[in-house]
């Protein structure tokens, strides 16, 4: 009886922790949206075709806002990881064969967060000494943008692994509905063309292009918003199962 009580208390505590992570996500999303809008290089996104002089002038003219944005992203950007770890926790509730997908998913999430942090650092370094040579600032700006947009392997893996886990979950009442797997797979496909940002200087595949910038980032943000509601439903059902 004592063991059952302890297990029930542990389950309730785990559910509370997951709820805290879930409901903190909208607040974090609002903060990140403010930071995204505040960074002057995103609206519109800077062009790869800007000359060194134009890039240098941009950093000198917008130094305070760039520093504010990058400090903010470094403080709050990493806090999005617990939301995706919440997805991983739910993946672990699937049948045991899906656990390898869950741990691989975690690796992809951490790799993506690391690259995002690195891009912030490059933007911040470019703005750290705006009086340095324009060519050096341009190099740092190129590094920041390419690291931010082009490395999409971990994102493709992240969404693909989630899709595989959903497809492998053959429980009578699956953790996530099957359409989540389809949606994750389509989101992974939407990420693939962004790899072209490391090659193209203009057009939809350049880092400021519709596909590489707007489709990539929009698909990521929209997926996170959809998963908020999917996770909310999953946690409600988990709580009901814990009571029964």
Secondary structure, DSSP 8 states (H G I E B T S, - for coil): -HHHHHHHHHHHHHHHHHHHHHHHHHHHHHHHHHHHHH-TTBTTB--TT--HHHHHHHHHHSHHHHHHHHHHHHHHGGGGHHHHHHHHHHHHTS-GGGHHHHHHHHHHHHHHHHHHHHHHHHHHHHHHTTTS-HHHHHHHHHHHHHHHHT--HHHHHHHHHHHHHHHH---TT-SS-HHHHHHHHHHHHHHHGGGGGGT-SSSTTSTTSIIIIIIHHHHHHHHHHHHHHHHHHHHHHHHHHHH-
